[in-house]
């Protein structure tokens, strides 16, 4: 249980792939998540497992430009994890991409580790672009970055940001949406993890935010709804954003990814109770057995 998978440069190379090639990457990311959380004995299982397919395509499908060996490369695209508690999936993607040693994933939430419960710039972990976790603020940071890229630096770089759907109950998200549309940020890709789960239950029962697609359209977004576990759908969504960004259509993009919390682990899938709980040893072994 203490050994994390060795880095496989070929498997995790950032390149254009066919849909079926991403499945193995997503499985390895999910295995990393289970191992990290078991060893930490704290952290969030459901959200990170549910969004692993999106991360597999974004980080390893050549839709985001980066140089793992040069994290501060000036021409890089940037990713902001607004829902900071999802960090195990980001830590796995960064490690597998080569930003830091794979073995360091075993230090999640340990004292002095660079991998804390929310991403922090002060931790010094390569690939972390902003300190996040106060829900609703990360997307505002991403909008600011996109404004800077488009109007100050006038470059072709892109900014990607992930929020949860429950996070959209925060008013600051909609202020960010209004600004993104006002400034015609076609270099911004907002990804919403639409699993309809939050810590207290179903999003629609806690505070209904639906219909999301119509709300974002009314704010002036180019809206793409996809099955967040169908790789062809995910690829198509990122292709649409990439093409529209190149064409400079003058609209920010939102990808509403319909997902299941705890995806691919039978006893966690679509259960909000796994929002903030790690697996115990027995549960971790069952999960790893299923993730083959």
Secondary structure, DSSP 8 states (H G I E B T S, - for coil): --------TTTT------GGGHHHHHHHHHHHHHHHHHHHT-S--HHHHHTHHHHHHHHHTTSS---GGGTT-TT--EEEESSGGGHHHHHHHHHHHTSS-GGGGGGTT-TT-S--SS--GGGT-TT--S---STTSHHHHHHHHHHIIIIIS-----EEEEEESGGGGSHHHHHHHHHHHHTT-TTEEEEEEE-S-BTTB-HHHHS----HHHHHHHTT-EEEEEETT-HHHHHHHHHHHHHHHHHT-S--EEEEEE--TTTT-TTTTT-GGGSS----HHHHHHHHHH--
